[in-house]
Amino acid sequence: MIEKQSPALATKILANRREAQALINTLAKPILPHLINGEECQSSDGRTFDNFSPYDGALLNTTALGGKRDIKAASSAASAAFKGWREWPAGERQDVLHALADRLEANAEAIALLETADTGQPLRFTTKTAVRGAENFRYFADLCNQATDGRSYSSPTHLNYTMRDPIGPIGAITPWNMPFMLATWKIAPALASGCTVVHKPAEWSPLSAALLGKIALEAGLPAGVLNVVHGVGEEAGLALTQDPNIKAIAFVGGTTTGAHIMAQAAPSLKRVHFELGGKSPVIVFSDADLDRAVDAVTFMIFSLNGQRCNAGSRLLVEHSIHDQFVERLVQRAKSIQVGNPFSPATEIGPLIHARQLTKVSEYCERAKAAGATVQCGGIPKNNPELSTQGHWFMPMIITGVTSGMEISREEVFGPLLVVTPFKDEAEALSLANDSRYGLSTYLWTENVGRAHRLARSFQAGMVWVNTEIARNLATPFGGMKDSGIGRDGGDWSFDFYMETRNVCVAIGNHHVPKIGKA
Ligand code: NAD
């Protein structure tokens, strides 16, 4: 185990783990509760589920397992609270969301430790989680005053103007890969709009959502404005998508789940917003700044273990630089520090769950059977540095991949990069767009004309030129094709969480058509 390497590091890691477990025990006391109408409570039928460490399989805590009745209780609370919350003056809503952000920052260490314990993501990433979550709340808090604003359109005879109202209680359903940040990314704009929320976090990572609910209450959010119900997707998630009190579903997760949710929510005609899967291409031309491209490609597939929707998981590299570029990437991948996520030195922790490890390694086996070549990575054998029960998968690079292969077409959601060479710009574009997904496309070239030319032809909601993902919260975030429906960020978020009303007023005595008058 990595703890054995240095006594000082071992002491630090142990202290972090102990602190994380102490926080979990305080939060879970002894069963992690739902938060419904401002009260922590257990499931109405008393059911629970266990939550295990991705690092060594130890039991972290037991969590309340919510069902239809718990969802109903939460949606009723959200519905009752909506009447008051929507009337709050925008300035006061802004203040309480800033107070919430203050508390997230004050609790940054606790949030990082919980997130690391729950997901296996290294502390070097989770320490930024609370700050990023707070940014989401502050950004939308500052827009509270404009949320209801509309546009105006005038003609010689009429003035039209629009206004927006919050749509009502929202169901937010989030995944396990960046649970805290993604929850705040949905909840912050919903609350700023004047909506109330029932949040169903992922069953593999319930901890930080429970803390977020608690912190929101302490910050002064009224009871029922944010409710949290834990449970599995097929039961609590299903009930939320069908609940008549819920007016819209903000969902982040897999594409297949999105399709299920759309069908489930159809009978009650709910509005849906989907941030789904991806198989994002990274295109590297020979004229690119290759040093920077190596950094960015490595970061965008291996950080967070590739368990990120925007992972640049499909490298398309110009034929003339293929071999040297792959060699550099392999060197880097082999140097990544894989280990205990509680160590400040660790860059990649274990995958979240045994099922995820099986899924990733089965993709790799099928790719090999289809003729692709593994250059590095995979399940480590007899590595004394790593805990025996952890879900370890070393950063993998696979070459000889053609665009028809399963490994090039499906989202693996793990630290696995596939490489395909291209000969010219036309082929690069065609390969990039040859996917059911359309979330992000990354492009590396120093040719400005080519950059703009390709950017307008990529079938992707987000195009990143000579950069890794760099979020500006005012810009639209979301995907085309099977990667999603709708955009988040800036005013795009308000469009989803609010209804738009148009008012048309005659400003003179225009001609009114007459019928039935001889
Ligand atoms: P998932 O779809 O399995 O689960 C996501 C959430 O949906 C969980 O809370 C789960 O309990 C719930 N759920 C499952 N079935 C449901 C149902 N029938 N009804 C209602 N809720 C249900 O996804 P995951 O494995 O937790 O996360 C990984 C996926 O999320 C990847 O595909 C990834 O690309 C995607 N993701 C997308 C974005 C984005 O912004 N586009 C961001 C992060 C993750």
Residues whose N, C-alpha, C, O or C-beta is under 5 A from the ligand:
A	BS01	NAD	I173 T174 P175 W176 K200 P201 A202 E203 G231 V232 G233 E234 G237 L238 V252 G253 G254 T255 T257 H260 E275 L276 G277 G278 R308 C309 S483
